[in-house]
Amino acid sequence: MNKFVKLAIAPVAAAAVLAVAAQASAGEVPKRLVFTSYDFGSSGFAQASGIANAFKQTYGTRVRIIPSGTSIGRMLPLAQRKADYAFLASGTYFGSEGTYDFASTDWGPQDLRCVLSPPAATGIVLLGDSKFSDARKAKGIRLGYVKGSPSVNVKTDAVAAFAGLKEGEWERVWHGGYGVMKTSLLTGKIDGFLAAPTSGFSKEIEASPNGVSWLQFDPNDKEAWARMTKIAPMYAPIKTESGAGISPEKPSNTMSFRYPMMVTYAERDFDEVYTIVKAMDEMYPKYKDVSYASQFWRLKDAATPPCEAAFHDASVKYFKEKGVWSDEAQAWQDAKVARQAAVQEAWEEAQDSYNDMRAAERKKGNKIKAGAGWEDWWANVRKEKGLD
């Protein structure tokens, strides 16, 4: 975490540590927890809610969920220690890398860790009567984007890359939050947006007069997948057999990634995280049927890399004890931890060299406003360090 964020949250973090110590001894599930998640109606919110209810029923834990339509909105309470765990998507990757909205001087690479990381299907949801069906023939498509949400926006750009589209051959339609895109689709303002087939939004679209359909991604088109994963390395092909407008009789060729990952900071108390992971495993039967996607929180799936940040050390300890952690998984973990450390070190070096540049220019009589050109500077340092 960069120095600015550390200074901003230090009093809150100290209070949070004292609160945890007051509410739970080692080995006990905390009596109060705060989660952040995607918007109401999303698959991520439904799963977070199901898990919160299971905590309440099993341990009497009161869980507050803070929903947000943007990656920043989901991450900020976690960074400020106003939330304990966040249910995130690829904001985890961008946050740990300090890229896109997290490239600003107020953020930088965050030392995030996954607690559990279930696999999920995602895709571009369309109306049932859409003129689009094959992702390779999507020229002219209007796709939904969300301000302040690189998790959505970069992956949607990756869809355009799959199609081989150049700038101007598809339209980015911007929205203030994720949930607003459902209305835009239903009212014809966009042709599609990134969604989980099992989400409440997708089910609502299925129930609309025009029904629902999905953009199809040919799993055998290696060139198209190479273009996509160059931008969004978290994607892989998957044949989905459950969701809005999808069944074993009518499967859909969509994309797989990790969603929603349960995320916290590396510094989160080891004993608490271990207790949370153990509780999540043991109460799995109480939330596995909340939605089709909820079944993938079973340990053999949610404890398996790759995910978009390294796993918390306490999670790894539990995975080893349960026999779901392999030598290959440990090698991935070690490489991911090293990668995150390298990115954080590069951030510090970039800040130093940027400040040296400003000081040198000031001696020449050139005043450069703090932060001016910083994101380009950081991008160049990443390239010089071989991090891109």
For each residue, the residues with C-beta under 8 A, 3 or more apart:
1: 5 6 79 108 109 110 111 265
2: 5 6 98 105 107 108 109 347 351
3: 6 7
4: 7 8 105 106 108
5: 1 2 8 9 79 106 107 108 110
6: 1 2 3 9 10
7: 3 4 10
8: 4 5 80
9: 5 6 12 13 79 80 81
10: 6 7 13 14
11: 14 15
12: 9 15 16 80 81 82
13: 9 10 16 17 81
14: 10 11 17 18
15: 11 12 18 19 81
16: 12 13 19 20 81 82 84
17: 13 14 20 21 269
18: 14 15 21 22
19: 15 16 22 23 32
20: 16 17 23 24 30 269 272
21: 17 18 24
22: 18 19
23: 19 20 30 31 32
24: 20 21 28 29 30 31 272 275
25: 28
26: 271 275
27: 271 275
28: 24 25 275
29: 24 55 58 59 61 275 276 279
30: 20 23 24 33 61 84 272
31: 23 24 59 60 61 62
32: 19 23 61 62 63 64
33: 30 52 55 61 62 63 64 84 85
34: 63 64 65 66 77 82 83 84 85
35: 48 52 63 64 65 66 83 84 85 86 87
36: 65 66 67 68 73 74 75 77 78 83 85 86 87 88
37: 42 44 45 48 65 66 67 68 74 86 87 260
38: 42 43 44 45 67 68 69 74 87 89 178 260
39: 42 45 67 68 69 177 178 179
40: 45 67 179 200
41: 45 179 182 199 200 201 204
42: 37 38 39 45 46 67 178 179 196 199 200 201
43: 38 46 47 120 196 198 199 200 259 260 291 293
44: 37 38 47 48 87 89 196 199 259 260
45: 37 38 39 40 41 42 48 49 65 67 87 200
46: 42 43 49 50 199 200 290 291 294
47: 43 44 50 51 87 260 287 290 291 293 294 297
48: 35 37 44 45 51 52 65 87 260
49: 45 46 52 53 65 290
50: 46 47 53 54 287 290 291 294
51: 47 48 54 55 63 280 287 297
52: 33 35 48 49 55 56 63 65
53: 49 50 56 57 286 287
54: 50 51 57 58 283 286 287
55: 29 33 51 52 58 59 61 63 279 283
56: 52 53 59 60 61 62 63
57: 53 54 283 286
58: 29 54 55 61 279 282 283 286
59: 29 31 55 56 279
60: 31 56
61: 29 30 31 32 33 55 56 58
62: 31 32 33 56
63: 32 33 34 35 51 52 55 56
64: 32 33 34 35
65: 34 35 36 37 45 48 49 52
66: 34 35 36 37 74 77 83
67: 36 37 38 39 40 42 45
68: 36 37 38 39 72 73 74 177
69: 38 39 73 146 149 176 177 178 179 180
70: 73 74 146 147 148 149 177 178
71: 74 75 88 89 90 91 94 95 101 102 148 149 150 151 152
72: 68 75 76 101 148 149
73: 36 68 69 70 76 148
74: 36 37 38 66 68 70 71 77 78 86 87 88 91
75: 36 71 72 78 79 86 88 91 95 102 110
76: 72 73 79 80
77: 34 36 66 74 80 82 83 86
78: 36 74 75 81 82 83 84 85 86 263 264 265
79: 1 5 9 75 76 107 110
80: 8 9 12 76 77 83
81: 9 12 13 15 16 78
82: 12 16 34 77 78
83: 34 35 36 66 77 78 80 86
84: 16 30 33 34 35 78 264 268
85: 33 34 35 36 78 115 262 263 264 276
86: 35 36 37 74 75 77 78 83 262 263 264
87: 35 36 37 38 44 45 47 48 74 260 261 262 263
88: 36 71 74 75 91 92 95 151 260 261 263
89: 38 44 71 92 151 257 258 259 260 261
90: 71 93 94 150 151 154 155 232 234 257 308
91: 71 74 75 88 94 95 149 150 151
92: 88 89 95 96 112 114 261 263 307 308 309
93: 90 96 97 234 308 309
94: 71 90 91 97 98 99 100 101 102 150 151 154
95: 71 75 88 91 92 98 102 107 109 110 112 309
96: 92 93 109 110 111 112 308 309 340 343
97: 93 94 102 109 343 387
98: 2 94 95 102 103 107 108 109 110 343 347 378
99: 94 102 103 150 382
100: 94 103 150 153 154
101: 71 72 94 104 107 148 149 150
102: 71 75 94 95 97 98 99 107 108 109 110 150
103: 98 99 100 107 108 374 375 378 379
104: 101 107 108 371 374 375
105: 2 4 108 351 370 371 374
106: 4 5
107: 2 5 79 95 98 101 102 103 104 110
108: 1 2 4 5 98 102 103 104 105 344 347
109: 1 2 95 96 97 98 102 340 343 344 347
110: 1 5 75 79 95 96 98 102 107 265
111: 1 96 265 266 267 340 344
112: 92 95 96 263 264 265 266 309 340
113: 263 264 265 266 268 309 310 311 312 313 315
114: 92 117 258 261 262 263 307 308 309 310 311 312 315
115: 85 261 262 263 264 273 276 277 280 311 312 315
116: 261 262 277 280 297 302 303 315
117: 114 258 261 262 302 303 304 305 307 308 311
118: 258 259 260 261 293 296 297 301 302
119: 256 257 258 296 301 302
120: 43 196 198 256 257 258 259 260 293 296
121: 196 197 198 238 240 243 254 255 256 293
122: 155 194 195 196 197 254 255 256 257 259
123: 194 195 197 214 215 217 240 252 254 255
124: 135 143 156 159 192 193 194 195 214 215
125: 185 192 193 194 195 197 201 202 205 212 213 214 244
126: 130 132 133 185 191 192 212 213 214 215
127: 130 185 186 191 205 208 210 211 212 213
128: 210 211 212 213 245
129: 210 211
130: 126 127 133 191 192 213
131: 191
132: 126 137 138 141 191 192 215
133: 126 130 137 213 215 216
134: 137 138 215 216 218
135: 124 138 159 162 163 215 216 217 218 224
136: 162 163 164 218 221 224
137: 132 133 134 163
138: 132 134 135 141 159 160 163 165 170 215
139: 163 165 169 170
140: 169 170 171
141: 132 138 163 170 171 191 192
142: 170 171 173 189 190 191 192
143: 124 156 159 160 170 171 172 173 190 191 192 193
144: 152 156 173 175 181 184 185 190 192 193 194
145: 149 152 153 156 172 173 174 175
146: 69 70 149 152 153 174 175 176 177 178 181
147: 70 174 175 176
148: 70 71 72 73 101
149: 69 70 71 72 91 101 145 146 152 153 178
150: 71 90 91 94 99 100 101 102 153 154
151: 71 88 89 90 91 94 154 155
152: 71 144 145 146 149 155 156 178 193 194
153: 100 145 146 149 150 156 157
154: 90 94 100 150 151 157 158 231 232
155: 90 122 151 152 158 159 194 231 232 234 235 257
156: 124 143 144 145 152 153 159 160 172 193 194
157: 153 154 160 161 231 232
158: 154 155 161 162 228 229 231 232 235
159: 124 135 138 143 155 156 162 163 194 215 228
160: 138 143 156 157 163 165 169 170
161: 157 158 164 165 227 228 230 231
162: 135 136 158 159 217 224 225 227 228
163: 135 136 137 138 139 141 159 160 170 224
164: 136 161 224 227
165: 138 139 160 161 169 170
166: 169
167:
168:
169: 139 140 160 165 166
170: 138 139 140 141 142 143 160 163 165
171: 140 141 142 143
172: 143 145 156
173: 142 143 144 145 184 189 190
174: 145 146 147
175: 144 145 146 147 178 180 181 184
176: 69 146 147 180
177: 39 68 69 70 146 180
178: 38 39 42 69 70 146 149 152 175 181
179: 39 40 41 42 69 182 201
180: 69 175 176 177 183 184
181: 144 146 175 178 184 185 190 193
182: 41 179 185 186 193 201 204 205
183: 180 186 187
184: 144 173 175 180 181 187 189 190 193
185: 125 126 127 144 181 182 188 189 190 191 192 193 205
186: 127 182 183 205 208
187: 183 184
188: 185
189: 142 173 184 185
190: 142 143 144 173 181 184 185 193
191: 126 127 130 131 132 141 142 143 185
192: 124 125 126 130 132 141 142 143 144 185 215
193: 124 125 143 144 152 156 181 182 184 185 190
194: 122 123 124 125 144 152 155 156 159
195: 122 123 124 125 199 201 202
196: 42 43 44 120 121 122 199 202 243 259 293
197: 121 122 123 125 202 214 240 242 243 244 245 246 252 254
198: 43 120 121 202 242 243 244 291 292 293
199: 41 42 43 44 46 195 196 202 203 244
200: 40 41 42 43 45 46 203 204
201: 41 42 125 179 182 195 204 205
202: 125 195 196 197 198 199 205 206 212 243 244 245
203: 199 200 206 207 244
204: 41 182 200 201 207 208
205: 125 127 182 185 186 201 202 208 211 212 244
206: 202 203 211 212 244 245
207: 203 204
208: 127 186 204 205 211 212
209:
210: 127 128 129
211: 127 128 129 205 206 208 245
212: 125 126 127 128 202 205 206 208 244 245
213: 125 126 127 128 130 133 245
214: 123 124 125 126 197 245 246 252 254
215: 123 124 126 132 133 134 135 138 159 192
216: 133 134 135 252 253 254
217: 123 135 162 221 224 225 228 237 253 254 255
218: 134 135 136 221 224 253
219: 225 237 238 239 253
220:
221: 136 217 218 224 225
222: 225 226
223: 226 227
224: 135 136 162 163 164 217 218 221 227 228
225: 162 217 219 221 222 228 229 235 237
226: 222 223 229 230
227: 161 162 164 223 224 230 231
228: 158 159 161 162 217 224 225 231 232 235
229: 158 225 226 232 233 235 236
230: 161 226 227 233
231: 154 155 157 158 161 227 228
232: 90 154 155 157 158 228 229 235 257
233: 229 230
234: 90 93 155 257 258 306 308
235: 155 158 225 228 229 232 255 256 257
236: 229 255 256 257
237: 217 219 225 253 255 256
238: 121 219 253 254 255 256
239: 219 251 252 253 254
240: 121 123 197 243 246 251 252 253 254
241: 246 247 248 251
242: 197 198 246 247 248 292
243: 121 196 197 198 202 240 246 252 292
244: 125 197 198 199 202 203 205 206 212
245: 128 197 202 206 211 212 213 214 250 252
246: 197 214 240 241 242 243 250 251 252
247: 241 242 250 251
248: 241 242 251
249:
250: 245 246 247
251: 239 240 241 246 247 248
252: 123 197 214 216 239 240 243 245 246
253: 216 217 218 219 237 238 239 240
254: 121 122 123 197 214 216 217 238 239 240
255: 121 122 123 217 235 236 237 238
256: 119 120 121 122 235 236 237 238
257: 89 90 119 120 122 155 232 234 235 236
258: 89 114 117 118 119 120 234 261 306 307 308
259: 43 44 89 118 120 122 196
260: 37 38 43 44 47 48 87 88 89 118 120
261: 87 88 89 92 114 115 116 117 118 258 307 308 309
262: 85 86 87 114 115 116 117 280
263: 78 85 86 87 88 92 112 113 114 115 309
264: 78 84 85 86 112 113 115 268 273 312
265: 1 78 110 111 112 113 268
266: 111 112 113 310 312 313
267: 111
268: 84 113 264 265 272 273 312
269: 17 20 272 273
270: 273 274 313 314
271: 26 27 274 275 314
272: 20 24 30 268 269 275 276 314
273: 115 264 268 269 270 276 277 312 314 315
274: 270 271 277 278 314 315 317 318
275: 24 26 27 28 29 271 272 278 279
276: 29 85 115 272 273 279 280
277: 115 116 273 274 280 281 314 315 318
278: 274 275 281 282 318
279: 29 55 58 59 275 276 282 283
280: 51 115 116 262 276 277 283 284 297
281: 277 278 284 299 318 322
282: 58 278 279
283: 54 55 57 58 279 280 286 287
284: 280 281 287 288 297 298 299
285: 288
286: 53 54 57 58 283
287: 47 50 51 53 54 283 284 290 294 297
288: 284 285 294 295 297 298
289: 294 295
290: 46 47 49 50 287 294
291: 43 46 47 50 198 294
292: 198 242 243 295
293: 43 47 118 120 121 196 198 296
294: 46 47 50 287 288 289 290 291 297
295: 288 289 292 298
296: 118 119 120 293 301 302
297: 47 51 116 118 280 284 287 288 294 301 302
298: 284 288 295 301 302
299: 281 284 302 303 319 322 324
300: 303 304 324
301: 118 119 296 297 298 304
302: 116 117 118 119 296 297 298 299
303: 116 117 299 300 311 315 319 322 324 325
304: 117 300 301 324 329
305: 117 311 329 332 333 336
306: 234 258 332 336
307: 92 114 117 258 261 311
308: 90 92 93 96 114 117 234 258 261
309: 92 93 95 96 112 113 114 261 263 336 340
310: 113 114 266 333 336 337 340
311: 113 114 115 117 303 305 307 315 316 319 333
312: 113 114 115 264 266 268 273 315 316
313: 113 266 270 316 317
314: 270 271 272 273 274 277 317 318
315: 113 114 115 116 273 274 277 303 311 312 318 319
316: 311 312 313 319 320 325 330 333
317: 274 313 314 320 321
318: 274 277 278 281 314 315 321 322
319: 299 303 311 315 316 322 324 325 329
320: 316 317 323 325
321: 317 318
322: 281 299 303 318 319 325
323: 320
324: 299 300 303 304 319
325: 303 316 319 320 322 329 330
326: 329 330
327: 330 331
328: 331 332
329: 304 305 319 325 326 332 333
330: 316 325 326 327 333 334
331: 327 328 334 335
332: 305 306 328 329 335 336
333: 305 310 311 316 329 330 336 337
334: 330 331 337 338
335: 331 332 338 339
336: 305 306 309 310 332 333 339 340
337: 310 333 334 340 341
338: 334 335 341 342
339: 335 336 342 343
340: 96 109 111 112 309 310 336 337 343 344
341: 337 338 344 345
342: 338 339 345 346 385 387
343: 96 97 98 109 339 340 346 347 382 387
344: 108 109 111 340 341 347 348
345: 341 342 348 349
346: 342 343 349 350 381 382 385 387
347: 2 98 108 109 343 344 350 351 378
348: 344 345 351 352
349: 345 346 352 353 381
350: 346 347 353 354 377 378 381
351: 2 105 347 348 354 355
352: 348 349 355 356
353: 349 350 356 357 377 381
354: 350 351 357 358 374 377 378
355: 351 352 358 359
356: 352 353 359 360
357: 353 354 360 361 368 377
358: 354 355 361 362 368 370
359: 355 356 362 363
360: 356 357 363 364
361: 357 358 364 366 367 368
362: 358 359 365 366 367 368
363: 359 360
364: 360 361
365: 362
366: 361 362
367: 361 362
368: 357 358 361 362 372 373
369: 372
370: 105 358
371: 104 105 374
372: 368 369
373: 368 376 377
374: 103 104 105 354 371 377 378
375: 103 104 378 379
376: 373 379 380
377: 350 353 354 357 373 374 380 381
378: 98 103 347 350 354 374 375 381 382
379: 103 375 376 382 383 388
380: 376 377 383 384
381: 346 349 350 353 377 378 384 385
382: 99 343 346 378 379 385 387 388
383: 379 380 386 387 388
384: 380 381
385: 342 346 381 382
386: 383
387: 97 342 343 346 382 383
388: 379 382 383
